[in-house]
Amino acid sequence: MLIGSLIGVALLCFQLLVVAASIGDVGVVCFLLGEEASYNLAEGLLMPIVVGGIMLTPLFIYSLVCIHRGQTSL
């Protein structure tokens, strides 16, 4: 359970980094080149990776707490 939820949360973090990089890219294009550009934030944040990662985050925290307490069976 820990490994599966860890993978889901890691994919969530990677996708959030991709969204942040895309927003930064649009900002650089607008600032340096003076061109008008837009980015659809909902398109990057409503991907199944993000939604699944958000749902797995409480499970990941719960499994970390159980391991910290020394409980091996959930």
mmCIF file of the N, C-alpha and C atoms, coordinates in Angstrom:
data_MODEL
# 
_entry.id   MODEL 
# 
loop_
_atom_site.group_PDB 
_atom_site.id 
_atom_site.type_symbol 
_atom_site.label_atom_id 
_atom_site.label_alt_id 
_atom_site.label_comp_id 
_atom_site.label_asym_id 
_atom_site.label_entity_id 
_atom_site.label_seq_id 
_atom_site.pdbx_PDB_ins_code 
_atom_site.Cartn_x 
_atom_site.Cartn_y 
_atom_site.Cartn_z 
_atom_site.occupancy 
_atom_site.B_iso_or_equiv 
_atom_site.pdbx_formal_charge 
_atom_site.auth_seq_id 
_atom_site.auth_comp_id 
_atom_site.auth_asym_id 
_atom_site.auth_atom_id 
_atom_site.pdbx_PDB_model_num 
ATOM 1   N N  . MET A 1 1  ? 0.831  -1.181 0.000   1.00 0.00 ? 1  MET A N  1 
ATOM 2   C CA . MET A 1 1  ? 0.000  0.000  0.000   1.00 0.00 ? 1  MET A CA 1 
ATOM 3   C C  . MET A 1 1  ? 0.882  1.253  0.000   1.00 0.00 ? 1  MET A C  1 
ATOM 4   N N  . LEU A 1 2  ? 1.961  1.207  0.733   1.00 0.00 ? 2  LEU A N  1 
ATOM 5   C CA . LEU A 1 2  ? 2.858  2.364  0.795   1.00 0.00 ? 2  LEU A CA 1 
ATOM 6   C C  . LEU A 1 2  ? 3.493  2.633  -0.558  1.00 0.00 ? 2  LEU A C  1 
ATOM 7   N N  . ILE A 1 3  ? 3.976  1.603  -1.211  1.00 0.00 ? 3  ILE A N  1 
ATOM 8   C CA . ILE A 1 3  ? 4.665  1.791  -2.497  1.00 0.00 ? 3  ILE A CA 1 
ATOM 9   C C  . ILE A 1 3  ? 3.700  2.293  -3.564  1.00 0.00 ? 3  ILE A C  1 
ATOM 10  N N  . GLY A 1 4  ? 2.510  1.731  -3.616  1.00 0.00 ? 4  GLY A N  1 
ATOM 11  C CA . GLY A 1 4  ? 1.528  2.165  -4.610  1.00 0.00 ? 4  GLY A CA 1 
ATOM 12  C C  . GLY A 1 4  ? 1.108  3.606  -4.419  1.00 0.00 ? 4  GLY A C  1 
ATOM 13  N N  . SER A 1 5  ? 0.833  3.988  -3.172  1.00 0.00 ? 5  SER A N  1 
ATOM 14  C CA . SER A 1 5  ? 0.444  5.372  -2.922  1.00 0.00 ? 5  SER A CA 1 
ATOM 15  C C  . SER A 1 5  ? 1.619  6.325  -3.116  1.00 0.00 ? 5  SER A C  1 
ATOM 16  N N  . LEU A 1 6  ? 2.841  5.856  -2.833  1.00 0.00 ? 6  LEU A N  1 
ATOM 17  C CA . LEU A 1 6  ? 4.025  6.682  -3.076  1.00 0.00 ? 6  LEU A CA 1 
ATOM 18  C C  . LEU A 1 6  ? 4.191  6.969  -4.565  1.00 0.00 ? 6  LEU A C  1 
ATOM 19  N N  . ILE A 1 7  ? 3.961  5.985  -5.395  1.00 0.00 ? 7  ILE A N  1 
ATOM 20  C CA . ILE A 1 7  ? 4.058  6.187  -6.842  1.00 0.00 ? 7  ILE A CA 1 
ATOM 21  C C  . ILE A 1 7  ? 2.997  7.178  -7.313  1.00 0.00 ? 7  ILE A C  1 
ATOM 22  N N  . GLY A 1 8  ? 1.777  7.056  -6.796  1.00 0.00 ? 8  GLY A N  1 
ATOM 23  C CA . GLY A 1 8  ? 0.718  7.990  -7.170  1.00 0.00 ? 8  GLY A CA 1 
ATOM 24  C C  . GLY A 1 8  ? 1.019  9.420  -6.767  1.00 0.00 ? 8  GLY A C  1 
ATOM 25  N N  . VAL A 1 9  ? 1.540  9.602  -5.571  1.00 0.00 ? 9  VAL A N  1 
ATOM 26  C CA . VAL A 1 9  ? 1.874  10.948 -5.095  1.00 0.00 ? 9  VAL A CA 1 
ATOM 27  C C  . VAL A 1 9  ? 3.070  11.504 -5.871  1.00 0.00 ? 9  VAL A C  1 
ATOM 28  N N  . ALA A 1 10 ? 4.026  10.644 -6.203  1.00 0.00 ? 10 ALA A N  1 
ATOM 29  C CA . ALA A 1 10 ? 5.179  11.105 -6.993  1.00 0.00 ? 10 ALA A CA 1 
ATOM 30  C C  . ALA A 1 10 ? 4.736  11.552 -8.384  1.00 0.00 ? 10 ALA A C  1 
ATOM 31  N N  . LEU A 1 11 ? 3.828  10.811 -9.007  1.00 0.00 ? 11 LEU A N  1 
ATOM 32  C CA . LEU A 1 11 ? 3.310  11.223 -10.315 1.00 0.00 ? 11 LEU A CA 1 
ATOM 33  C C  . LEU A 1 11 ? 2.547  12.537 -10.215 1.00 0.00 ? 11 LEU A C  1 
ATOM 34  N N  . LEU A 1 12 ? 1.825  12.722 -9.113  1.00 0.00 ? 12 LEU A N  1 
ATOM 35  C CA . LEU A 1 12 ? 1.138  13.993 -8.881  1.00 0.00 ? 12 LEU A CA 1 
ATOM 36  C C  . LEU A 1 12 ? 2.142  15.134 -8.824  1.00 0.00 ? 12 LEU A C  1 
ATOM 37  N N  . CYS A 1 13 ? 3.217  14.950 -8.088  1.00 0.00 ? 13 CYS A N  1 
ATOM 38  C CA . CYS A 1 13 ? 4.246  15.997 -7.976  1.00 0.00 ? 13 CYS A CA 1 
ATOM 39  C C  . CYS A 1 13 ? 4.893  16.301 -9.321  1.00 0.00 ? 13 CYS A C  1 
ATOM 40  N N  . PHE A 1 14 ? 5.184  15.255 -10.096 1.00 0.00 ? 14 PHE A N  1 
ATOM 41  C CA . PHE A 1 14 ? 5.769  15.479 -11.416 1.00 0.00 ? 14 PHE A CA 1 
ATOM 42  C C  . PHE A 1 14 ? 4.828  16.258 -12.322 1.00 0.00 ? 14 PHE A C  1 
ATOM 43  N N  . GLN A 1 15 ? 3.541  15.933 -12.303 1.00 0.00 ? 15 GLN A N  1 
ATOM 44  C CA . GLN A 1 15 ? 2.592  16.647 -13.149 1.00 0.00 ? 15 GLN A CA 1 
ATOM 45  C C  . GLN A 1 15 ? 2.444  18.090 -12.706 1.00 0.00 ? 15 GLN A C  1 
ATOM 46  N N  . LEU A 1 16 ? 2.481  18.346 -11.406 1.00 0.00 ? 16 LEU A N  1 
ATOM 47  C CA . LEU A 1 16 ? 2.412  19.730 -10.932 1.00 0.00 ? 16 LEU A CA 1 
ATOM 48  C C  . LEU A 1 16 ? 3.650  20.516 -11.344 1.00 0.00 ? 16 LEU A C  1 
ATOM 49  N N  . LEU A 1 17 ? 4.806  19.859 -11.382 1.00 0.00 ? 17 LEU A N  1 
ATOM 50  C CA . LEU A 1 17 ? 6.020  20.517 -11.880 1.00 0.00 ? 17 LEU A CA 1 
ATOM 51  C C  . LEU A 1 17 ? 5.915  20.823 -13.367 1.00 0.00 ? 17 LEU A C  1 
ATOM 52  N N  . VAL A 1 18 ? 5.296  19.922 -14.130 1.00 0.00 ? 18 VAL A N  1 
ATOM 53  C CA . VAL A 1 18 ? 5.101  20.164 -15.566 1.00 0.00 ? 18 VAL A CA 1 
ATOM 54  C C  . VAL A 1 18 ? 4.177  21.353 -15.778 1.00 0.00 ? 18 VAL A C  1 
ATOM 55  N N  . VAL A 1 19 ? 3.112  21.435 -14.997 1.00 0.00 ? 19 VAL A N  1 
ATOM 56  C CA . VAL A 1 19 ? 2.184  22.567 -15.110 1.00 0.00 ? 19 VAL A CA 1 
ATOM 57  C C  . VAL A 1 19 ? 2.888  23.870 -14.743 1.00 0.00 ? 19 VAL A C  1 
ATOM 58  N N  . ALA A 1 20 ? 3.692  23.844 -13.679 1.00 0.00 ? 20 ALA A N  1 
ATOM 59  C CA . ALA A 1 20 ? 4.425  25.053 -13.282 1.00 0.00 ? 20 ALA A CA 1 
ATOM 60  C C  . ALA A 1 20 ? 5.424  25.463 -14.358 1.00 0.00 ? 20 ALA A C  1 
ATOM 61  N N  . ALA A 1 21 ? 6.092  24.504 -14.971 1.00 0.00 ? 21 ALA A N  1 
ATOM 62  C CA . ALA A 1 21 ? 7.040  24.820 -16.043 1.00 0.00 ? 21 ALA A CA 1 
ATOM 63  C C  . ALA A 1 21 ? 6.320  25.391 -17.263 1.00 0.00 ? 21 ALA A C  1 
ATOM 64  N N  . SER A 1 22 ? 5.143  24.885 -17.559 1.00 0.00 ? 22 SER A N  1 
ATOM 65  C CA . SER A 1 22 ? 4.385  25.408 -18.694 1.00 0.00 ? 22 SER A CA 1 
ATOM 66  C C  . SER A 1 22 ? 3.928  26.834 -18.442 1.00 0.00 ? 22 SER A C  1 
ATOM 67  N N  . ILE A 1 23 ? 3.510  27.105 -17.216 1.00 0.00 ? 23 ILE A N  1 
ATOM 68  C CA . ILE A 1 23 ? 3.115  28.476 -16.875 1.00 0.00 ? 23 ILE A CA 1 
ATOM 69  C C  . ILE A 1 23 ? 4.322  29.406 -16.949 1.00 0.00 ? 23 ILE A C  1 
ATOM 70  N N  . GLY A 1 24 ? 5.476  28.943 -16.472 1.00 0.00 ? 24 GLY A N  1 
ATOM 71  C CA . GLY A 1 24 ? 6.692  29.737 -16.564 1.00 0.00 ? 24 GLY A CA 1 
ATOM 72  C C  . GLY A 1 24 ? 7.101  29.994 -17.999 1.00 0.00 ? 24 GLY A C  1 
ATOM 73  N N  . ASP A 1 25 ? 6.923  28.996 -18.857 1.00 0.00 ? 25 ASP A N  1 
ATOM 74  C CA . ASP A 1 25 ? 7.251  29.152 -20.273 1.00 0.00 ? 25 ASP A CA 1 
ATOM 75  C C  . ASP A 1 25 ? 6.367  30.204 -20.924 1.00 0.00 ? 25 ASP A C  1 
ATOM 76  N N  . VAL A 1 26 ? 5.095  30.181 -20.608 1.00 0.00 ? 26 VAL A N  1 
ATOM 77  C CA . VAL A 1 26 ? 4.183  31.189 -21.160 1.00 0.00 ? 26 VAL A CA 1 
ATOM 78  C C  . VAL A 1 26 ? 4.558  32.571 -20.637 1.00 0.00 ? 26 VAL A C  1 
ATOM 79  N N  . GLY A 1 27 ? 4.941  32.647 -19.362 1.00 0.00 ? 27 GLY A N  1 
ATOM 80  C CA . GLY A 1 27 ? 5.351  33.935 -18.804 1.00 0.00 ? 27 GLY A CA 1 
ATOM 81  C C  . GLY A 1 27 ? 6.601  34.480 -19.460 1.00 0.00 ? 27 GLY A C  1 
ATOM 82  N N  . VAL A 1 28 ? 7.567  33.597 -19.753 1.00 0.00 ? 28 VAL A N  1 
ATOM 83  C CA . VAL A 1 28 ? 8.799  34.029 -20.409 1.00 0.00 ? 28 VAL A CA 1 
ATOM 84  C C  . VAL A 1 28 ? 8.517  34.498 -21.830 1.00 0.00 ? 28 VAL A C  1 
ATOM 85  N N  . VAL A 1 29 ? 7.666  33.771 -22.533 1.00 0.00 ? 29 VAL A N  1 
ATOM 86  C CA . VAL A 1 29 ? 7.321  34.167 -23.907 1.00 0.00 ? 29 VAL A CA 1 
ATOM 87  C C  . VAL A 1 29 ? 6.636  35.527 -23.897 1.00 0.00 ? 29 VAL A C  1 
ATOM 88  N N  . CYS A 1 30 ? 5.735  35.725 -22.957 1.00 0.00 ? 30 CYS A N  1 
ATOM 89  C CA . CYS A 1 30 ? 5.034  37.010 -22.889 1.00 0.00 ? 30 CYS A CA 1 
ATOM 90  C C  . CYS A 1 30 ? 5.980  38.145 -22.506 1.00 0.00 ? 30 CYS A C  1 
ATOM 91  N N  . PHE A 1 31 ? 6.878  37.894 -21.568 1.00 0.00 ? 31 PHE A N  1 
ATOM 92  C CA . PHE A 1 31 ? 7.757  38.949 -21.065 1.00 0.00 ? 31 PHE A CA 1 
ATOM 93  C C  . PHE A 1 31 ? 8.884  39.278 -22.038 1.00 0.00 ? 31 PHE A C  1 
ATOM 94  N N  . LEU A 1 32 ? 9.601  38.263 -22.522 1.00 0.00 ? 32 LEU A N  1 
ATOM 95  C CA . LEU A 1 32 ? 10.775 38.508 -23.353 1.00 0.00 ? 32 LEU A CA 1 
ATOM 96  C C  . LEU A 1 32 ? 10.428 38.845 -24.794 1.00 0.00 ? 32 LEU A C  1 
ATOM 97  N N  . LEU A 1 33 ? 9.495  38.116 -25.346 1.00 0.00 ? 33 LEU A N  1 
ATOM 98  C CA . LEU A 1 33 ? 9.184  38.327 -26.754 1.00 0.00 ? 33 LEU A CA 1 
ATOM 99  C C  . LEU A 1 33 ? 8.063  39.320 -26.987 1.00 0.00 ? 33 LEU A C  1 
ATOM 100 N N  . GLY A 1 34 ? 7.342  39.660 -25.942 1.00 0.00 ? 34 GLY A N  1 
ATOM 101 C CA . GLY A 1 34 ? 6.266  40.619 -26.088 1.00 0.00 ? 34 GLY A CA 1 
ATOM 102 C C  . GLY A 1 34 ? 5.060  40.064 -26.806 1.00 0.00 ? 34 GLY A C  1 
ATOM 103 N N  . GLU A 1 35 ? 5.029  38.762 -26.984 1.00 0.00 ? 35 GLU A N  1 
ATOM 104 C CA . GLU A 1 35 ? 3.886  38.149 -27.655 1.00 0.00 ? 35 GLU A CA 1 
ATOM 105 C C  . GLU A 1 35 ? 2.812  37.821 -26.641 1.00 0.00 ? 35 GLU A C  1 
ATOM 106 N N  . GLU A 1 36 ? 1.604  37.753 -27.132 1.00 0.00 ? 36 GLU A N  1 
ATOM 107 C CA . GLU A 1 36 ? 0.498  37.396 -26.267 1.00 0.00 ? 36 GLU A CA 1 
ATOM 108 C C  . GLU A 1 36 ? 0.310  35.883 -26.340 1.00 0.00 ? 36 GLU A C  1 
ATOM 109 N N  . ALA A 1 37 ? 0.365  35.236 -25.194 1.00 0.00 ? 37 ALA A N  1 
ATOM 110 C CA . ALA A 1 37 ? 0.217  33.788 -25.147 1.00 0.00 ? 37 ALA A CA 1 
ATOM 111 C C  . ALA A 1 37 ? -0.709 33.432 -23.993 1.00 0.00 ? 37 ALA A C  1 
ATOM 112 N N  . SER A 1 38 ? -1.349 32.285 -24.095 1.00 0.00 ? 38 SER A N  1 
ATOM 113 C CA . SER A 1 38 ? -2.240 31.854 -23.024 1.00 0.00 ? 38 SER A CA 1 
ATOM 114 C C  . SER A 1 38 ? -2.001 30.380 -22.729 1.00 0.00 ? 38 SER A C  1 
ATOM 115 N N  . TYR A 1 39 ? -2.354 30.007 -21.527 1.00 0.00 ? 39 TYR A N  1 
ATOM 116 C CA . TYR A 1 39 ? -2.202 28.617 -21.111 1.00 0.00 ? 39 TYR A CA 1 
ATOM 117 C C  . TYR A 1 39 ? -3.469 28.210 -20.378 1.00 0.00 ? 39 TYR A C  1 
ATOM 118 N N  . ASN A 1 40 ? -3.999 27.049 -20.727 1.00 0.00 ? 40 ASN A N  1 
ATOM 119 C CA . ASN A 1 40 ? -5.203 26.545 -20.093 1.00 0.00 ? 40 ASN A CA 1 
ATOM 120 C C  . ASN A 1 40 ? -4.806 25.738 -18.862 1.00 0.00 ? 40 ASN A C  1 
ATOM 121 N N  . LEU A 1 41 ? -4.951 26.326 -17.685 1.00 0.00 ? 41 LEU A N  1 
ATOM 122 C CA . LEU A 1 41 ? -4.532 25.708 -16.441 1.00 0.00 ? 41 LEU A CA 1 
ATOM 123 C C  . LEU A 1 41 ? -5.373 24.474 -16.109 1.00 0.00 ? 41 LEU A C  1 
ATOM 124 N N  . ALA A 1 42 ? -6.659 24.516 -16.398 1.00 0.00 ? 42 ALA A N  1 
ATOM 125 C CA . ALA A 1 42 ? -7.538 23.386 -16.081 1.00 0.00 ? 42 ALA A CA 1 
ATOM 126 C C  . ALA A 1 42 ? -7.144 22.140 -16.862 1.00 0.00 ? 42 ALA A C  1 
ATOM 127 N N  . GLU A 1 43 ? -6.627 22.331 -18.058 1.00 0.00 ? 43 GLU A N  1 
ATOM 128 C CA . GLU A 1 43 ? -6.233 21.190 -18.882 1.00 0.00 ? 43 GLU A CA 1 
ATOM 129 C C  . GLU A 1 43 ? -5.085 20.412 -18.245 1.00 0.00 ? 43 GLU A C  1 
ATOM 130 N N  . GLY A 1 44 ? -4.170 21.089 -17.610 1.00 0.00 ? 44 GLY A N  1 
ATOM 131 C CA . GLY A 1 44 ? -3.044 20.428 -16.977 1.00 0.00 ? 44 GLY A CA 1 
ATOM 132 C C  . GLY A 1 44 ? -3.368 19.865 -15.604 1.00 0.00 ? 44 GLY A C  1 
ATOM 133 N N  . LEU A 1 45 ? -4.320 20.498 -14.911 1.00 0.00 ? 45 LEU A N  1 
ATOM 134 C CA . LEU A 1 45 ? -4.632 20.072 -13.548 1.00 0.00 ? 45 LEU A CA 1 
ATOM 135 C C  . LEU A 1 45 ? -5.738 19.034 -13.456 1.00 0.00 ? 45 LEU A C  1 
ATOM 136 N N  . LEU A 1 46 ? -6.491 18.837 -14.508 1.00 0.00 ? 46 LEU A N  1 
ATOM 137 C CA . LEU A 1 46 ? -7.586 17.866 -14.471 1.00 0.00 ? 46 LEU A CA 1 
ATOM 138 C C  . LEU A 1 46 ? -7.218 16.549 -15.140 1.00 0.00 ? 46 LEU A C  1 
ATOM 139 N N  . MET A 1 47 ? -5.948 16.291 -15.263 1.00 0.00 ? 47 MET A N  1 
ATOM 140 C CA . MET A 1 47 ? -5.512 15.017 -15.833 1.00 0.00 ? 47 MET A CA 1 
ATOM 141 C C  . MET A 1 47 ? -5.730 13.910 -14.810 1.00 0.00 ? 47 MET A C  1 
ATOM 142 N N  . PRO A 1 48 ? -5.912 12.669 -15.261 1.00 0.00 ? 48 PRO A N  1 
ATOM 143 C CA . PRO A 1 48 ? -6.124 11.559 -14.314 1.00 0.00 ? 48 PRO A CA 1 
ATOM 144 C C  . PRO A 1 48 ? -4.969 11.359 -13.334 1.00 0.00 ? 48 PRO A C  1 
ATOM 145 N N  . ILE A 1 49 ? -3.765 11.719 -13.728 1.00 0.00 ? 49 ILE A N  1 
ATOM 146 C CA . ILE A 1 49 ? -2.625 11.594 -12.821 1.00 0.00 ? 49 ILE A CA 1 
ATOM 147 C C  . ILE A 1 49 ? -2.810 12.500 -11.608 1.00 0.00 ? 49 ILE A C  1 
ATOM 148 N N  . VAL A 1 50 ? -3.264 13.710 -11.824 1.00 0.00 ? 50 VAL A N  1 
ATOM 149 C CA . VAL A 1 50 ? -3.439 14.661 -10.724 1.00 0.00 ? 50 VAL A CA 1 
ATOM 150 C C  . VAL A 1 50 ? -4.603 14.243 -9.838  1.00 0.00 ? 50 VAL A C  1 
ATOM 151 N N  . VAL A 1 51 ? -5.725 13.885 -10.449 1.00 0.00 ? 51 VAL A N  1 
ATOM 152 C CA . VAL A 1 51 ? -6.898 13.491 -9.673  1.00 0.00 ? 51 VAL A CA 1 
ATOM 153 C C  . VAL A 1 51 ? -6.602 12.228 -8.860  1.00 0.00 ? 51 VAL A C  1 
ATOM 154 N N  . GLY A 1 52 ? -5.951 11.258 -9.469  1.00 0.00 ? 52 GLY A N  1 
ATOM 155 C CA . GLY A 1 52 ? -5.591 10.035 -8.748  1.00 0.00 ? 52 GLY A CA 1 
ATOM 156 C C  . GLY A 1 52 ? -4.585 10.292 -7.648  1.00 0.00 ? 52 GLY A C  1 
ATOM 157 N N  . GLY A 1 53 ? -3.625 11.173 -7.904  1.00 0.00 ? 53 GLY A N  1 
ATOM 158 C CA . GLY A 1 53 ? -2.634 11.511 -6.888  1.00 0.00 ? 53 GLY A CA 1 
ATOM 159 C C  . GLY A 1 53 ? -3.237 12.221 -5.697  1.00 0.00 ? 53 GLY A C  1 
ATOM 160 N N  . ILE A 1 54 ? -4.221 13.072 -5.954  1.00 0.00 ? 54 ILE A N  1 
ATOM 161 C CA . ILE A 1 54 ? -4.904 13.760 -4.855  1.00 0.00 ? 54 ILE A CA 1 
ATOM 162 C C  . ILE A 1 54 ? -5.685 12.762 -4.008  1.00 0.00 ? 54 ILE A C  1 
ATOM 163 N N  . MET A 1 55 ? -6.309 11.782 -4.653  1.00 0.00 ? 55 MET A N  1 
ATOM 164 C CA . MET A 1 55 ? -7.059 10.772 -3.900  1.00 0.00 ? 55 MET A CA 1 
ATOM 165 C C  . MET A 1 55 ? -6.126 9.846  -3.128  1.00 0.00 ? 55 MET A C  1 
ATOM 166 N N  . LEU A 1 56 ? -4.913 9.619  -3.614  1.00 0.00 ? 56 LEU A N  1 
ATOM 167 C CA . LEU A 1 56 ? -3.978 8.721  -2.937  1.00 0.00 ? 56 LEU A CA 1 
ATOM 168 C C  . LEU A 1 56 ? -3.171 9.399  -1.831  1.00 0.00 ? 56 LEU A C  1 
ATOM 169 N N  . THR A 1 57 ? -3.179 10.707 -1.773  1.00 0.00 ? 57 THR A N  1 
ATOM 170 C CA . THR A 1 57 ? -2.389 11.417 -0.769  1.00 0.00 ? 57 THR A CA 1 
ATOM 171 C C  . THR A 1 57 ? -2.793 11.058 0.667   1.00 0.00 ? 57 THR A C  1 
ATOM 172 N N  . PRO A 1 58 ? -4.099 11.022 1.021   1.00 0.00 ? 58 PRO A N  1 
ATOM 173 C CA . PRO A 1 58 ? -4.437 10.612 2.400   1.00 0.00 ? 58 PRO A CA 1 
ATOM 174 C C  . PRO A 1 58 ? -4.036 9.167  2.698   1.00 0.00 ? 58 PRO A C  1 
ATOM 175 N N  . LEU A 1 59 ? -4.137 8.283  1.723   1.00 0.00 ? 59 LEU A N  1 
ATOM 176 C CA . LEU A 1 59 ? -3.720 6.900  1.919   1.00 0.00 ? 59 LEU A CA 1 
ATOM 177 C C  . LEU A 1 59 ? -2.217 6.814  2.160   1.00 0.00 ? 59 LEU A C  1 
ATOM 178 N N  . PHE A 1 60 ? -1.450 7.625  1.452   1.00 0.00 ? 60 PHE A N  1 
ATOM 179 C CA . PHE A 1 60 ? -0.002 7.666  1.642   1.00 0.00 ? 60 PHE A CA 1 
ATOM 180 C C  . PHE A 1 60 ? 0.347  8.158  3.047   1.00 0.00 ? 60 PHE A C  1 
ATOM 181 N N  . ILE A 1 61 ? -0.322 9.207  3.486   1.00 0.00 ? 61 ILE A N  1 
ATOM 182 C CA . ILE A 1 61 ? -0.073 9.741  4.828   1.00 0.00 ? 61 ILE A CA 1 
ATOM 183 C C  . ILE A 1 61 ? -0.454 8.711  5.883   1.00 0.00 ? 61 ILE A C  1 
ATOM 184 N N  . TYR A 1 62 ? -1.588 8.035  5.708   1.00 0.00 ? 62 TYR A N  1 
ATOM 185 C CA . TYR A 1 62 ? -2.021 7.018  6.656   1.00 0.00 ? 62 TYR A CA 1 
ATOM 186 C C  . TYR A 1 62 ? -1.022 5.867  6.730   1.00 0.00 ? 62 TYR A C  1 
ATOM 187 N N  . SER A 1 63 ? -0.518 5.436  5.601   1.00 0.00 ? 63 SER A N  1 
ATOM 188 C CA . SER A 1 63 ? 0.444  4.334  5.619   1.00 0.00 ? 63 SER A CA 1 
ATOM 189 C C  . SER A 1 63 ? 1.764  4.760  6.259   1.00 0.00 ? 63 SER A C  1 
ATOM 190 N N  . LEU A 1 64 ? 2.175  6.015  6.072   1.00 0.00 ? 64 LEU A N  1 
ATOM 191 C CA . LEU A 1 64 ? 3.375  6.504  6.750   1.00 0.00 ? 64 LEU A CA 1 
ATOM 192 C C  . LEU A 1 64 ? 3.183  6.546  8.261   1.00 0.00 ? 64 LEU A C  1 
ATOM 193 N N  . VAL A 1 65 ? 2.008  6.970  8.710   1.00 0.00 ? 65 VAL A N  1 
ATOM 194 C CA . VAL A 1 65 ? 1.723  7.008  10.146  1.00 0.00 ? 65 VAL A CA 1 
ATOM 195 C C  . VAL A 1 65 ? 1.731  5.604  10.727  1.00 0.00 ? 65 VAL A C  1 
ATOM 196 N N  . CYS A 1 66 ? 1.149  4.652  10.019  1.00 0.00 ? 66 CYS A N  1 
ATOM 197 C CA . CYS A 1 66 ? 1.129  3.266  10.498  1.00 0.00 ? 66 CYS A CA 1 
ATOM 198 C C  . CYS A 1 66 ? 2.539  2.688  10.577  1.00 0.00 ? 66 CYS A C  1 
ATOM 199 N N  . ILE A 1 67 ? 3.371  2.994  9.620   1.00 0.00 ? 67 ILE A N  1 
ATOM 200 C CA . ILE A 1 67 ? 4.750  2.501  9.657   1.00 0.00 ? 67 ILE A CA 1 
ATOM 201 C C  . ILE A 1 67 ? 5.510  3.165  10.806  1.00 0.00 ? 67 ILE A C  1 
ATOM 202 N N  . HIS A 1 68 ? 5.261  4.433  11.032  1.00 0.00 ? 68 HIS A N  1 
ATOM 203 C CA . HIS A 1 68 ? 5.934  5.139  12.120  1.00 0.00 ? 68 HIS A CA 1 
ATOM 204 C C  . HIS A 1 68 ? 5.555  4.553  13.486  1.00 0.00 ? 68 HIS A C  1 
ATOM 205 N N  . ARG A 1 69 ? 4.293  4.141  13.614  1.00 0.00 ? 69 ARG A N  1 
ATOM 206 C CA . ARG A 1 69 ? 3.829  3.539  14.864  1.00 0.00 ? 69 ARG A CA 1 
ATOM 207 C C  . ARG A 1 69 ? 4.300  2.108  15.026  1.00 0.00 ? 69 ARG A C  1 
ATOM 208 N N  . GLY A 1 70 ? 4.797  1.512  13.979  1.00 0.00 ? 70 GLY A N  1 
ATOM 209 C CA . GLY A 1 70 ? 5.285  0.139  14.059  1.00 0.00 ? 70 GLY A CA 1 
ATOM 210 C C  . GLY A 1 70 ? 4.251  -0.889 13.679  1.00 0.00 ? 70 GLY A C  1 
ATOM 211 N N  . GLN A 1 71 ? 3.119  -0.468 13.132  1.00 0.00 ? 71 GLN A N  1 
ATOM 212 C CA . GLN A 1 71 ? 2.088  -1.397 12.698  1.00 0.00 ? 71 GLN A CA 1 
ATOM 213 C C  . GLN A 1 71 ? 2.448  -1.903 11.321  1.00 0.00 ? 71 GLN A C  1 
ATOM 214 N N  . THR A 1 72 ? 2.563  -3.204 11.206  1.00 0.00 ? 72 THR A N  1 
ATOM 215 C CA . THR A 1 72 ? 2.920  -3.757 9.890   1.00 0.00 ? 72 THR A CA 1 
ATOM 216 C C  . THR A 1 72 ? 1.697  -4.222 9.127   1.00 0.00 ? 72 THR A C  1 
ATOM 217 N N  . SER A 1 73 ? 0.609  -4.555 9.804   1.00 0.00 ? 73 SER A N  1 
ATOM 218 C CA . SER A 1 73 ? -0.599 -4.969 9.115   1.00 0.00 ? 73 SER A CA 1 
ATOM 219 C C  . SER A 1 73 ? -1.627 -3.863 9.214   1.00 0.00 ? 73 SER A C  1 
ATOM 220 N N  . LEU A 1 74 ? -2.216 -3.524 8.081   1.00 0.00 ? 74 LEU A N  1 
ATOM 221 C CA . LEU A 1 74 ? -3.206 -2.452 8.056   1.00 0.00 ? 74 LEU A CA 1 
ATOM 222 C C  . LEU A 1 74 ? -4.549 -3.110 8.054   1.00 0.00 ? 74 LEU A C  1 
# 
